[in-house]
Amino acid sequence: MSTLPKSLLLSFIVGLMALQTPLVAQKQKASPAKATETKADTGKFDREYALEATMLGYFAPDGARNPTLKANKGDKVRIKITNGELMTHDISLEKLGLKSKVILEKGSSTSINFVAKESDTYFCSVPGHRAAGMVGSFEVVEGNVNEMTVAGQLAMKDGKPLNLNFETGTLKDWTAKGDAFTNPLLSEDPSPVHEKDMKIGFDGKYFLSSGGNKNYKATGALTSAPFKVTQPFAAFKVSGGALADTRVELVLAGTDSIIYHITGQGRATLQPAVVDLQKYLDKDIFIRIIDNETGISQIPYIADDKWAHINFDEFLFYPSRPEFPNELKQKDIIILPPLDPVLNAGLSGEKAAAAMTPPKGFKVTLAASEPEVVKPIAFTIDAKGRLWVVEGHTYPVRAPEGQGRDRILILEDTNGDGTLDSKKVFAENLNLISGIEVGMGGVWLGSAPNMLFIPIDPKTDKPAGPEQILLDGWGLDDTHEVLNSFRWGPDGWLYGTHGVFTNSVVGKPGTPVADRAKINGGVWRYHPTLQKFEVFAEGSSNPWGIDFNDYGHPFITVCVIPHMYHVIQGARYQRQAGKHFNPYTYDDIKTIGDHVHWLGERGPHAGNFRSAAAGGGHAHAGAMIYLGNSWPKEYRNEIFMNNINGARMNIDHFEKKGSGYVAQHRPDFLAMNDSWSQWLNFKYDASGSVWAIDWYDKNQCHSPNPDVHDKTMGRIFKITHENDKWVKVDLTKASDMELVNYQLNDNDYYVRQARTLLQERGPNKKVHKALKEMLAKNPDVTRKLRALWTLHVTKGLEDKDLVELLGNENEYIRSWSVQLLTEDKQVSPEALKKFTEMAQNDQSAMVRLYLASGMLRLDPAQRWDVVNALMQKEEDKDDHNLPLMVWYAAEPLAALDMKRALQMAEKAKLPKILPYTIQRVAAIGTEDSKKVLKELNDKLGKMHSHENHESQMLIGKVLDEK
């Protein structure tokens, strides 16, 4: 890791060590110190403490994490910290308001000096670090600062002391397995198998290590002879990795029942662990020291974990509980789960397919591999069943203009054997292509800083003209978070996703900055004929997958933060980093998942490669809601995503709840059993089978360094079920009425392709008549919706039709009618009146969600009545989406009429509406805003309730700030 550029290493370390910090911006620099920095003092000190600073905490020389520092009143105290990593740290005292200078480099030091007057708290003031665990206590005490402990006794067997402290210089009384304990006894400090700056602190002449930091790859176990528990307490010294598979166990003899276990905490210094054995007096136990952890990293530019070892010394019995100032307690250790067993790496395409373990009835076929296809970064399937595949040769650095090396291949299986035996090159010399979709006469491409369109000559499968720049201003800050995952939506718009660490200001070429749309995380859409661009929803992290369920609801899969989001137009979602563009957002909508795919308590990055039981890790690519017609029914409407670190396909199941969904964990669909596997996306075809592109690479994490990525490999696989029957299709030859009938097909491949073809062909009265009959008479709501969407994209609906549908018996039809009516960001008085009635009376939370979303598209002056009605719905107070969506719609009203907005908020039954409105009015910052808040404060003072008291406190606070 030391060979990495400092900026990249800092970014990685912050992400890796974020621990339990609530949404720390992982690439944000530390804020400069604002408190008084202490000055150097060369005088003598009564108490001097030296601590090592890391994101895991402050560590004393004896290994204690965040030790309690003590002094007598009046003592002159110095606390010095030395940086244990490349990271910004400082040390501050809360009550005294002291702050050291900020240090960055590993090994650099700083200190604070003060006179002990009262007990205090020391902590790191860099944003997020205190919450991550860099905090401890300073205590002013009377009398002796240092504590003493009673002497311990060695365990006995047959009247002789057992060799549980290794002072015989041998492994007498122990049995070893594996190679970790071949030569485990050491007598130097620092030891020859640890780094020179590591103090072990062992007792007597010897201590034991399963390899130290040099031989950490060795594994094995060491088991003591059984012995009787003769005292109620015991203690032993332990250090090494905070890893589930580097541990010490106390085991009840004869039962193999583990009565106590502990790991190290990622440090070399031995610390005492105390065990309460009162329940086991006079019973036989034994000690088992385990090292099953190799520490071998699966990412080329991330170093192995040298803490994959365990150190042990000095097991003793005690008559009463011993007290040690540096006692190691289980609750203070943040343990990593065991490494997932991944059987293979660097396989050929054929062997990679054979190594996978799909469910019964399924098989995986290698469809294409290097050199026929290299670095497939995006793909789509056209109306002829062919794959359009982007080879990402340029990634991760955009080439100088004219020097791009990406190309688009058209691949086809001509005989149904699962092999892509036909290959055409559609276009070459493209630059940093990250997304592709086909339809509406051409190819749509993400090529940051541009979005491109290349018209297709259908007779030759060649470009019918030069590439066109439709939009520019897409950012290049982080090239694995640029515009991606293109997919046609049911409403005829082209949808895509975008990551949080890339800042884009999007518009048509030549558009002034003030008229452009900003996005740095979220979902966007572009209309192919109206040439309009919109941010559909903002937030999340780095989504690299979007798809729509049978009801047209979009979902995205993301990385680092919890992985699953139901995407609502106008919504603002939890962000991995950064702030929402609207400063009055105040809170955002969280994941719908009831689970995450990583394990452990050291954050999502630390769970990678250690989370098979949960799904494999935090990084996801691709999103496919299976709506084919040949796989078993339990897979329909389930969302599939690739877990890159876990080398497996995860499945989530959507359960409808309130206005939206809960995403529940389902057993993983497929294990690749290959650590180089990196499926980026997958889609089903006309036969119901699924095609998947694999960016096959030893490196599993993004790096801006091109040399990290192997540019010679790539695969495409086909997943089939025994029910799948290959069909050769060409929907471009279908008549208009045949395309209409495809809206009834059980396989959504036909539905989507036919809808896009009808959209491209334009309005047709016969088509409209047939679709309206389907909408009116088909008993299946999903078929009604398909008719509705196709009428919309072919311009077969007037506003009066949609207003009439607002009274439909089905909540999905009513909901979509709201969205389609507000497409143009303006509605008729009749529609607005109907919206108000629905907000007051409609029994569907989903309809109310669409109304809140629709209000975000209308001029704020038109929203009052609908928003007011939505605020009164007490049944929505615990809904996942509605309280915040209603707030987003209500927020601009404060700027129109402060008094009316506050009066409306007072009556609201939804949570947080009143406090948010108070904050929003205060933010206006005028004398009038202060006046209306004071009037509200007086009014609330006459109405005694807990809620009113909290509102009064908030008013007082915001007025003081102004």
N, C-alpha and C positions, 0 to 999 in steps of 0.2 A: 504493500500500500504506500510505502514511502516514496515510490517512484511516480506516483500520480501527481498531476498539477495540484497545487495547494487549493485552488478554488473548487476543483472537482472533489478532492478529498474531503474538504469541509462540508460540501453539499451532501456527500454520502454519509459522513459521520452523523450529521444532524438528523438525517432521516433514520439511520440505524438506531440511534440512541434516544429517540424521542420518548421512549418508555410510555408512561401513562399521562404525558402532558396533553391537556385538552386542546387539540387543534393548534399546535404550535406551527407557525409558518416555517416549513422545513428549509427554505432557502433564504430566510430573512436574516440579515445581519443584526447583531446585538445593538441595542440602543446605547448611546453614550451615557456615561454616569452623570447623574444630576446632583447627587448628594455630595457632601464635602469629602474630598479624598484626603486620606491621612498622610502626614508627612513622615519622612524617615526619622528615626530616633536612635542615636548610637549609644544611649545610656544603658544601664543594667536593668533587667526585668526580674521581678519576683517569680513570675510564671511565664514560661515560653512554651507555646504549642506549635508543632510543625505538622501540617496536614497536606495530603495529596488531593488535588481537586480533579474529579472526573464527573461525567454526567450520571454515574451511578451513586455519587455522593462524595463527601469529604472523608478521607481515610487517615487514621492515625498510624504511626510507625508500627504499632502492635496489631494492625489489621482492623481495628474497630471502625465501623462505618458510622459517620456522623456522631462521633463520640461526645459524651457530655463533658464539657470542659469546666473545670472547677478552679476557684480562687477564693481567698479570704478577702473580706471587704478592705479596700484600700490598697490591695496589691496592684503593682504595675504589671500589666499583662501585654504580651505580644502574641498575636496569632499570625503565623506565616503560612501561606499556601504555595505549593509548587504544582504546576500544571502537569497532570499525568497523561495528557493527550493533546492533539492539535485541535483546540477548541477555545472559544472565548469563555473565560470564567473570572469571577472576582469573589471577594468575601465582604459581607456587610453585617453590621449589627443593627437590629431593628429599632430598639428603644433609643440607643445613643445616636442613631442616624449616621454612623460611620460607614464609609465605603472605601475599599482599596481601589487601586487602579485596575483596569481590565487587562488580563494577560491572554495571549493567544498561543504562542509557541509551546510545544512540549518541553518541559524542563524549566520554563521561565517562572519567576517567583514574584510575589508581592505580599504585603502584610498590613495589618492594622494594629495600632498601639493605643492603649487606653488604661485608665484607672478603674478597677472593679468597684462599682457602687451598688449595682443591683443585678439580679438575674436577667438574662436577655436571650434573644434568639439570633444565631448566626445563620446566614444563608447566602446564596448566589443571586444577585439582582438581575442577571441577564434574563430577558423574557423567557419564561417556560422552564427555567432550570430549577427554580424552587419547587414548582409543582412536580418536576421529574424526580425529586428526592434529594436535592442539595440543600439540606436544612438540618440544623442541630441545636442543642441547648448549651447555654453558658450559665453556670450556677454560682452564685455567691454563697459560700458555706462558712460555718464556724468550725474551728478546730482543724483536725488533720484532713488534708485534702486527699491523700492517698489511702486506699483501702487494703486491708490484709485479708488473706483467706487461709483456711485450715489446711493442714497437710493431708495428702491422699495416700492410699495404700494399694499396692499391686494385688491383682487377683491371684488366688492360690489354687493349686491342684495337687492332691496327694502330699500335702504339707509343704510344697515348694512353690515359690513365686513363679508365675508364668512370664514368658518373654513377651509381654505386651507393650514394652517400651524399647525393645530391640537392643538392649544393652549387652546382650551376648555377642552382638556383631553378626548374628546369623538369623535365619528364619525358623529357628527352633520353636516348636509349638504352633507353627503355621503351615498351611498347605497351599501351594501356588498352582494356578492354571493359566495358560496363555503366555505371551512373551512380555507382558508389562511388568512382571515381578521377577524377571530373571536375575537382574542385579539391582535390586531396589533400595539397598541401604546406603545412606550417604552420611558423611561426617563433617562436611564443610559448610560454611555459611558466609557468602552465598555458595550454593552447591554448584558442581560442575554441569548440572543439567538445567539450571535456571540462569536467567540473565544476571549480569554482575550487580545490577542495582536492586536486586530483589533480596530482602532480608527474610530468612526463614524463621528464625527465633525458636529453634528446637531445644529440647531438654536433654541433658546427658551427652553421650558421645555420638548417638546415631538417631536418624529419623528415616522414614520410609517414603518413597515417591514412586508412582507408577510410570515415570518417564520424564517428569518435569517438562519444561518448555522446549527441550531439544528432542526428546523421544516421545512426543505426545501421540504419535500415530499408533503406538503399541497398545494392545488391549489385553485384558485378562482379569483374574479374580484371585484374591488371597483370603483364606479362611482360617480363623484361629481354632485351636482346640476348645471344646466346650468347658465352661467353668461355672461355679455356683455363685449366685448373687448373694453376697454377704453383708452388703451395706445398702441403705436405701437410695443412695445417689451415686452416680459415676460421672466422670468427665474425661474427655480425650481431646487431643488437638488435631485440627483438620484444616486444610486449605486446598486450593486448586480451583478447578472449573465449577462454575455455577450451572452445571449441566446435569440433566436427569440421569445420565449414564456414567457419571463420575461421582460416586457416593460411598458413604460408610453406612452399613446396616448393623443393627443389633438384632439377633435372631433367636427366638425361643427354640432351644434344642429339642429334637424329636418331632417338631411340628412344622418346621420351616416357616413359622409365622414371624413376620418382621414387626418388632415392637418399637423400633426407632430407626430413623434414617436421616441423613443430612449430607449436603454437598458442600463444596467450598463456595466462595463468593467471587471467584475470578481474580484472586490475589494469591501471592506466594506465602505470605506471613501466616504461620500456624496460629490458630485461635482456639480457645477452649469451647467445646460444646458440652452442655450439662444435660444429663439424662435422669429423669425421675424413675427409679426402679422399685418403688415401694410395693407395687402390685406383684413384683416378681421375686421377692425375697425368698431365698432357699431353693429357687428354681435354676436350672442350668440354661445358660445362654452361650452364644458364640458371636464373634465379630466377623463380618464379611466386608472386605474392601473391594469395590468393583470399579473397573475402568473398561467400559464397552464403547467408548467414544473415541473415534479416530481424529476428529477435528478437521478432516480434509475438506477444503472448500470446493464447491462445484462451480464457482465463478472465477474465471482466470485472473481477473485483476483485483479480487478480494483475497487477502491472505488467509491461510489456514488458521484455525482457532487453536493457538498454542496452549490454551487452558484445558485441553482435553486430557487432563490427568488429575490425580488425587494424591495429596500428601497427608501423612498420618504420623502421630506420635503419642506416647504417654497415656495409656488408658489406666485410670486410677479410680478406686472406690472412695466414697466420702460418707461420714456418719450423719452429716447434715448438708443442706444444699450449699455448695461453695459459691462464692461471689467473685466474679472476675470482671474487671472494668472493660475488657475487650471480648466478653463472651459473644460467641457467634450463635445467633438464634435463627431458627428456620424461617420465621416470619419476616426477617430482614433480608433474606436472600431472594433475588429474582432469578428463578431457575429457567433454563432453556429446556424444552422437551427433547427427547432423543431424536437423532437424525433418522429421516425416512430411508428405508432401504430402497435404492434405485438400482436395478439389476444391470443396466446396460448404459453405454455411452459410445458415441462415434460409430454407429452401425451403418451398414449399407441400407439403401432404401428397401430392398427385399427383406433383409433381416429385421429392419425396424418395424415393418408391417407384421411380420411373423411374431415379434416379441410382444405385441399389444394384447391386452386381455379384455375384449368386449364382452357384453352379456351373452348369455345363451341365445342362439338363434341369429346372432350377428357375425359378420366377418369384415375384416379390414383388408383392402386390396391396395397395393401400390399402383397408382395411376400414372405417375411420372416422377422422375427424379433427375438429379444432376447427371450429365451436363445438359439434358434436354430442357430443364427448367431450373433456374438459379434464383435464389432469394425472392420467392413470391411474397410480396408485402401486402397485396390487396387483390381481390378478384370479385367477379360477379358472374351470373349465369343469364344468357340472353333467351329470347323467345324461340330460338332453335335448339335450346338445350346445350349450347356450347359455353365453355368457360373462357372468360376474358381475364387474363392474368397479368398483373403488373410485376415485372422483375425490377427490384429496387437496388440496382447497382450503385446508384449515386449516394444513397443513405450512408451515413448520417449527416453529411455536409453537402449543402447545395453547391453544385459546380458553377464555375464562371459561365456567364451566358454563352450559349452555343456549344458547351462542352458536356451537357448532360448525357448520361449513359443508360438511363432507364428505357425499358421498352415494354410494349403491350403484345402479348401472345394471344391468339385465338386457338384454343385446344378443344378437341372433340373426340369422344369415344364413338366410333362409327359402327361398331358391331356388338356393343353391349357386354364386352368381356371385362370391363372395368379399367381398361388401359386407354389412355388418351393417345390414340395412334395417329391423329391428324393435327398438324401444327402449322399455323400461319403467323407471320409477324405483321401486326397491324400498323405499328408506329415504333420508331426508334429515336434515340438522341433526346429523350425527354429528361426533365430535371426534377429530382426529388419528388417523385409521384408517391402519394400517401393514401389515395382513395380513388375508387373507380365505380361508375355505374353506367349502364347502357340503356338507351331508350330515347324516345322523342327526337329521333333522327340523328343521334350521335352518341359520342362518348363524353362523359363528364368526369373531370379529373381534378384532384387536389394536387397542386404543384406550388406550395408556398414559395413566394408571397402571392401566388395567383390561384384562381380557380379557372380551369380551362374547359373549352368545348371543342371537340373535333367532329365535324360532320362525317357520316359514314356513307360510302357508296355501297348499297346493299348488293349490287351485282358483283363487285370485285372484292368486297371486304377490305377496302383500302380507304384512306381519308378522301372525302369528296371536296376538300378544301383545306386551307391552312388552319392551324389551331387559333382559337379566339380566346382572348382574356376577358372573361365575364366579370370577374371581381378581382380586386387586388387589395393589398394591405394586410394580408395574412402574415402573422408573425413567424419568426425563425428562432426565437429565443431558445427553445428546446425542441429539437426536430423530431422527437418521438411523441410530441404532444401537439402536432399541427393538425389541420383539418383532415378527418379520416372517416372511415366506416360509412361510406355513401349508401343510401338506400331510399327507394321510392316509398313515400308514405301513402296511405289510403286516400288522402285528400289531394293527391297529384303534385305535391311538393317534393323536392329532393332534400332529404334529411342527412345530417352528418353530425359528428361530435368533435370536440376540441378540448385540449388540456389546460390546466390552470397555470402552468409555468411559461406559457407562450402568450404574449399579448398581441392581439390583433385588432386593427381598426379597419373594418371592411366596408368597401363600397365599389361602385363601378369606377373604372379608370377615370381619373380627373375629378372625382367627387371631392369637395372640400372636407377637411377633417371634421368640421362641426356637423356635417351631415352624414357622417359614417357611423356604423354600428360597432360598438366595442364588445369583444368577447375574450375572456381568458379562463375558460372553463365552462362547459355546458353543451347544449344541443342547438344547432342552427338549422335553417331551412331556406331553400331557394326555389322560386317558382320558374319553371322552364319557359313559359310563354309570356308571363307578365314581367319577368326579369326583376322580381322583387327579392330582396334578401332580408331575413329577420333572425334575431336571436329568439329561439323558441322557449328555452329555459336556461337558467344560468347556475353555475356552481359545479359541485362534485370534484373529481381529481383529474385523472387522465382516462376518460372513457374511450375505449377502443372497441365498441360494439353497441349496436342499437337494433332493435327489432320490434314488431308490432304483433299483439296477440289477436285472437279471433274477433275482438271487439274494437280493434283499431287503436288500442292503448299502447303507447311506446314505453319501452324499458331500456335502461342502459346498464352495462357492467363496467365497473371502475376498479382502480387499484389503490392500495395503501389504506384509504379509509374504508369503512364497510362498503360492500361491493354492489348492492342492488338498489336501484331507484326507479320508481314509477314516474314517468316524465309527464308533467302537467304544463300546458301552455302558460307561460308567464311566471312559473314557479322559480323559487330561489332555493338551491340545495346546499347542504353542508359542503364546505370547501376544505380541501386539503391544506390550502394556504391562500393568503391574500384576502382582500375584502370585497364585498359586493359593491357594485357601482353606485347603487342607491344607498346613501348613508343612513337612511331611516328604516332599513330592513329590520334591524334589532335582533332578529332570530331567523333561522332558516330551517327548511324541512329536512328531516333526517332519513336514513335508510329505511326501506320497508322490510329488510331482512331481519329475521329473528335469530341470526347466527352470523358468524364470520368464518372464514376458511383458514384461519391461523390459530395456533395454540400458544399458551404461555402468557406471561405478564410483562414481557419486555418489548411490547409493541409489535406491529405487523411485520416489520423487516426481520426481526429476530426469529419470527415463526417460520420463515421460509426454509424449505427442505426439512422441516421438523414438524410438519402438521398434516401428515397423511390421514390421520383419524378425523381431522376437521375438514379436509379438502385440499390441502397442499400448500397454502400460502396466500399472500395478499395480492399477487399480480394476476390479472385476468385479461384475456384478449378474446374478442369475438363474442357475438350474441346471436343465438338462433332460437326462436320460439318455434318448435317443430309443429308445422301444420300440414305435413305430408299425409298421405292416406294409406300407407302400407305398414308402418311400424305399429307395434302393439298400442292399444288405446291409452295406456298409462303414460305414454310420452307426449301425447297431443297437448298443446298449450303449455308444456313445460319449457323452461328456458335453459339452454345449454351454453356453457362458457368454458373456455380452456383455462386451466390453472397452470400458468407457465412454470412456476417454481415447483409445483407438485407433479408436473408431467401427467396430467389427468384431466378428464372432462367432468366438471361439476354440473349438477342439475339443481335448480330451484323450482319449487312448486308454488304457484300463486293461489292464495286463498282470499276470496273477496271479503273485505271488511270495511264497513263504513263507506266513505267516498272512494276508497282505493283498495289496496291489497296488502297482505302480509306474505313475504317470500319465505317459504320453509325449506329446510335442507332435505334433499333426497340423496340416496346413495349415489356415489360417483358412477357415471355411465361407463367410463373407459379409462384404463391405465395404459399409458404409452410404455412404461417401464424403461425409459430412456431419458437420461438427464439432458441430452442435447435437443430433445423435442421442443418445438415452439410453434404450436398451431396458432395462427393469427386470426383466422375466420373460417366459417363453414356454412354451407347453405344446402337446402334440399332441392331436388330437381323434379322433373316430370314423373319419374318412377317412384318418387318418395325416398330415394337414396340420398345420402349426404356426401358432399365433396368438402375436403378440408385442405387448406394450404399450410405448409409447415416451413417456417423460416428456421431451418435446421442449423444450429450453431452451438458451439461449446459455451459461449458467453450467454448467460440468461438474463442479463440486465442491460438496459440501455447505456451506451457510452458515446459521448461526442467524438471519441477517438476512432477514426475509421479502421485503424490497425487492429482493434480489438475484435472486430467482426470478421468471420470467415466468409468471404464473398464467393466461394466456389460451390456451395451446397444449397439444396432446396428440394422439397418434395410436395407432391399432391397425393392425397389418399382418398379412397372412396369407401364409405361405410354402408353396407347393405344388410338388410334383414332377409330372412328366407322367404318372406312374403313379397319382396320387391320383384317387380316384373319390368324389365327394361323396355322402354318405348322410345321410338325416334319421333321427334316433334319438330314442327315448323309452324308456329302460330301466326307467323306473318302472312301465311297463305289462307288463313281462316277468314270467312266472311264476317261482316259486322254482326249478324245474328248468331253465328257460331261463337263469336267472342262474348256476346251477351250470355249465351247459355253456359259458357265457362264460369260465369259468376256463381253457378250452383255446384261447381266441382268440389269434391271432398279434399282435393289437393290444392293448397293455396298458391302453389307455383302457377297453375293455370289461371287462377283468379287474378293474381297480381299482373302477370304478363298480359293477359287479355285486357285488363283495365288500362294499362299504360298504352297499349296499341289503340284502344278506342279513344283515349285522350289525344293521342297523336293524330288520329284520323279526323277528329273534330265532331261538331254537333251533327246529329242524324235523328230525324223525327221518328223513324221506325225503331231505332235503338231506344229512344226516350220512352216511347209508348210501352215497349216490352219491359223496360226497367221499372217503370212506374207500376205496371201490373205486378211485377215481382215484389216491389216494395209494399204494395197494398195487400197482396194475397198470400205470399209465402209464409208459412207458419213459423219458420225458423228465424229468429232475430238476427243471426249472423248473416243469413242470406238477404234479409231486409237491409242490413247495413251495407252489404256489398252493392246492392242496387242503389242505395242512397249515395255512396261514395262515387260510383260510376256515373250516376246522373250529375253529380257535382262537377267532376273533372271534364265531362263532355258538355257542360253548360246547359243541362236539361232541367235545371231548377230555377224558379223565380222566388223572390223573397216571400211571396204569399204562400207558396208551397211549404216553405220551411216554417213559416208562422203557424200554418195549419198543423204541421207535424209536432209543434210544441205541445199539442194536446194528445199526442199518441200515448197509447196505454203502456208502451215499453220505455223504461228509463234510458236505455242505450240510444234509442231513436230520439228521444227528447234531448238528451245530452248533446248528441252530435248535431242536432238542429241548432242548438245554441251556438256551438263552435262555428258552424258554417255561416250562420247569420252574421256573426261578428268578424268574419274573414276580412271584410273591407274596412274595418274599424269605424263603421257607422251603421246605425240601424234606424228603421222607421219608428215613428211614435207608437204605432200599433205594436211592433215587436217589443219596444221598451216597456210598454204597459203590460204586455204578457209576461215579460221577464219579472216584473215586480210581483205580479200575481203568483208566479211560480216560486219566487223567493219566499213568499209568505206561506204558500199552501202545499207545494210539491213535497211528497213524502220521501223522495229519493235523495240521499246524501250525495250520490254521484251527480245528480242534476244540479244540486246546489253548488257542487264543486265547479261544474262547467259554467254556472252563472258567475261565480267569483272570478274564474279565469276570463270569461268574456268581458267582465267589467274592466279588466286591465287593458283591454283593447279600445275601449271607448273614452271619449273626452271625459275628464273627471266630473264636469258639471252635470253629466247625464247619469251619474252613478248613485246619487243620494238614496233614492227610494229602495233600489235593489240591495245596496250595501246595508242600509238600515235594517231591512227585513232579515238579511242573512245573519246579522249580528245578534238577532233576538232568538236564534235557534239554540236553545239550551241543550238539545239532544246532540249537537255537534261539538260540545265543549271539549270532549276527549278524542275527537276525530284526529287522525294522523295529519290531514292536510288542511281542513277548512279553517281553523282559527288563524293560521298564518296567511293563507290565500285571501281570506276576507280582509286581513290587515293590509296586505299589499295593495288591494283594491281601494281601501279606505284612506290610506296614508296621504295621498295628494289633496284630500278634501280639507285638511286642516289649513292649507294655504289659501283655499277659496273662502272659507268662513269658519274662523276659529271657534266662535261661540257655538255655532250649530254642530260642528264636529265633536266638541266636548259634550254637548247635551246628548248627542247620539251615543257617544261612547259610555256615558253614565248609565244608560239603559241596557248596554250590551250584556248578553248572557255568555258570550265567548270569552275565554281567559285572555288577559293581557291587553285587551283593546283599550281600556281606560288608561293604564300606565303608559302604553305606547303613544296614545294620543297626547297625553300630557308632555311627554318628551318631544313629540313632533311639534307641538305648539311652542314649547320653550325654544326649540331650535330656530324658530322664526326670528326671535331675538329683538322684537320691537317693543316699544312701550305698550302698544295695544295688546301684544301677546302676554306681557307681564300682568297687565290689568285683568285680562280674562282668567288667568290662572289664579290671581289673588281672589277674584270673585268666586271661583270654584272652591278655593280653599276655605273661604268663609262659609260657603254653603255646606260643604262637607263637615265642617266643625259643628254644625247644628244637628247633624245626623250621626249619632254615635254607632259605629260598627268597626270591626277590625279592618275590613277592606278600606273603609273611608280613612282610617288612621294611616294605613300604608300609603294611600294616595296623597294624603296631606304631607307625609314625610317626603315623598318623592317631589311634590311641588316645592317644598322648602329647599330641597337639594338642588333642583334644576334652576331655581331662581337665584340661589347663592352662587351657582356656577356662572350665571349670566351677569 
